[in-house]
Amino acid sequence: MSQWSWASASTLGTSHARTGAKKQDAVRCFQFAPPTGPLVVAIADGAGSASMGGPAAALVCRRFTSFCADSLTANRKLPSEDAIWAWLDDTRDVIRRAALVRGVAFREFSTTLIGVIAREHDGLIIHIGDGAVVATLADSPAWTALSWPKHGEYASTTYFVTDEPAPNLQFSLIDAPIRRFAAFTDGLERLALDFASRTPFRPFCDGMIAPLINRGVPGCDTELSHQLKEYLCSEKVNSRTDDDKTIVLASQ
């Protein structure tokens, strides 16, 4: 049985810092039944045009990880697509009630969502909107995109959990061991992805995952997470993107 090691970080974009806006990304990670159980990850990016985008991102991450904990406790199988849609319907109802209480429109809670359940031999990804999940599978060192960003009809637009009449959900079952993966919001897309070839940018992915592999700390590597946050705030990264940046790196 293998063990997961992971690190995560989420930082405010320089464009938001200049205007005094709050960070609109969110992230949650936990391992079910450690030390060898599934790793559960949720990341989200609240819409910049939505007044409650940040709280919405935090809400959907919290609800997805809670749903996974309940689902895996009741049944060690991966959730079905029907179960995910039922959870999405419930989550949208929660958001509607929150919007009603605050006297704002439903769309003011617009947020993307990426959810991952990674087990020893397989996994599941749900994805609404932009951001991506890239990984190495089985014994191959090559990085592959498990879930690619979906952009809207117009430039700088995407899809959200609150879209009507229903979210644009990508549901993917991964029938192979996910050895290493990175999940990230759109603030890192231009660094991590080659859009011309629609493939992960291997130098970035290899460079980001290497410290996690070399350290081999079981569970959450807190020290590396702090270093990762410092890197995301560096001029090297901020010169390439002014958006909020969130990433989870994991290896087994």
C-alpha positions, 0 to 999 in steps of 0.5 A: 500500500502506498502513501500520499504526500501533498502540499498546497498553497493559495495566494492573492493576485497582484491585480487584487492586491492593487485594488484592495480586493480579497482573494477569491480562490479557495482550497481544501485537502484531506486524506480519508482513512490515512495513511493509505486511504484516498486523497480528496482535493477541492479547489475553486475560483470565485468569479471576479465579477461576483460580489460573493465569489470568494465566499462561494469558492470556500463554500463549494470546497467545504461542501465537496470535501464533506460530501466525499467524507460522508460518501466514502464512509458509507461506501468505499466506492467512488461516487457515481455521476448521478451522486455528483449531480445530486450533490450539485443540486443540493449545493446550488440550493444552499447557495440560493438560500444564502443569496436570498438571505443576503439579498443578492442574485444567485449569480453573485455566488458564481465560482468554478470548482475542481474536485479530485478523489485519488485512490491507489489504483484509480480516481475521479475528477469533477470539473466546472469551469477553468483551471486544470488537473494534470498527472502522471499515470502508472509507470509513465513519467509523461504528464497528461491532462486529466481535465482541461480548462473550459472557457466560455464563448467570449474571452476571459469567460468560463463556466460556473457552479451557478450557471443556469439551467445547469452547470457545465460539468466534466465528470471523469473516472480515471482507471489507472494509478495516479502517481503524481498530480497537480490541480490548479486554478486559472491563475497558473494555466499559462505557466503549467499548460501548453495551449498550442498542443493542449498538453501540460508544460513538462518543465513546470510540472516536473519542477513543481513536483520534484521537491515533494518527491525528494522530501517524501513527507507522508501526509501534508507537507506543511513546510513545503506548503509554506515554501510553495506559497512563497514561490507563488508570491515571487516576482518570477510568478507574478511577472507572468500572472496577476490573478489569484493562484492556487495549486495542490501537488500530490505524489504517491 
